[in-house]
Amino acid sequence: MSGVIVTGPPKAELKDVDALAGFGVATVSEAMGRTGLLGPAIRPVQQGVRVAGTAVTVLGWPGDNLMIHAAVEQCGEGDILVVTTTSPSTDGLFGELFATALQRRGVRGVVLDTGVRDTQELRDMGFAAWSRAVSAQGTVKATGGSVNVPVAIDGQVVRPGDVILADDDGVVVVPRERARETVGRSEAREAREAATRAAFLAGQLGLDRYGLREKLVQLGVTYRTYEEYVREEARS
């Protein structure tokens, strides 16, 4: 497998990246029309951490982390490394030594469509990681691949320079051209949620706030007392 290492791709503005870090993954995905999620299988190795950064992408060979070594050189302040392979792999492609090199360069975290290891060490050093698997299985450095090319994870395309936002709920990608727009949409969504939260605290029901009683009628859902329900069930 040959490959290419692309240098200097365009990136989302850091101010927009940092603004997106103020919102949860669920909020941002909803603000984009329920898009961008990298799937429920990619989970954090830590809890209570949220990071946002610009993607540096890696497409490598299963069980081979050579291209991660090549990608480190392309990483800088505010980036998040995003790693996938040409076919499914759960081997531990990434661990503490990679994290040490990336942390030194100001990288904010890693998202792996593969396996990760040294998870306790990563937590101890405060390097955030999300992965498809945790595996101590080692790797080789034998096959070419690519850095800073578009990659696909769970049907979502991640391009170099796109915004990656990750927290306890998972990972979402925001196209770099939509970063500023998504900040505004996320702010509006949070404002609506704050109003709804206040209404719920005051005792309002979701059925009334969202106008769902009419929806129940349209769907043919009816109310019965317990006695009525028991009598009808006995007759059926």
WOKA-V410637 format. One record per backbone hydrogen bond with DSSP energy under -0.5 kcal/mol. NH is the residue of the N-H (numbers start at 1). CO is the residue of the C=O. Records with the same first field share a line. If there is no record, write none. Layout:
NH->CO + CO
This chain:
6->4 + 147
12->161
16->13
17->13
18->14
19->15
20->16
21->17
22->19
23->20
28->24
29->25
30->26
31->27
32->28
33->30
34->29
35->29
38->171
42->39
43->41 + 131
45->129
51->166
53->164
54->78
55->162
56->80
58->82
59->146
60->58 + 84
64->61
65->140
68->65
69->65
70->66
71->67
72->68
73->69
74->71
75->71 + 72
78->106
79->76
80->54
81->109
82->56
83->111
84->58
86->60
92->137
93->91 + 115
94->115
99->95
100->96
101->97
102->98
103->99
104->100
105->101 + 102
106->103
107->102
108->79
109->79
110->128
111->81
112->130
113->83 + 111
115->91
116->133
117->94
122->118
123->119
124->120
125->121
126->122 + 123
127->122
128->108 + 126
130->110
131->43
132->112 + 114
133->114
135->116 + 133
140->63
144->1
146->59
147->4
148->57
151->158
153->156
156->153
158->151
159->157
161->55
162->159
163->174
164->53
165->163 + 172
166->51
167->170
170->167
172->165
173->36
174->163
175->173
178->175
179->176
182->178
183->179
184->180
185->181
186->182
187->183
188->184
189->185
190->186
191->187
192->188
193->189
194->190
195->191
196->192
197->193
198->194
199->195
200->196
201->197
202->198
203->200
204->199
208->205
209->205
210->206
211->208
212->207
213->207
215->211
216->212
217->213
218->214
219->215
220->217
221->216
229->225
230->226
231->227
232->228
233->229
234->230
235->231
236->232
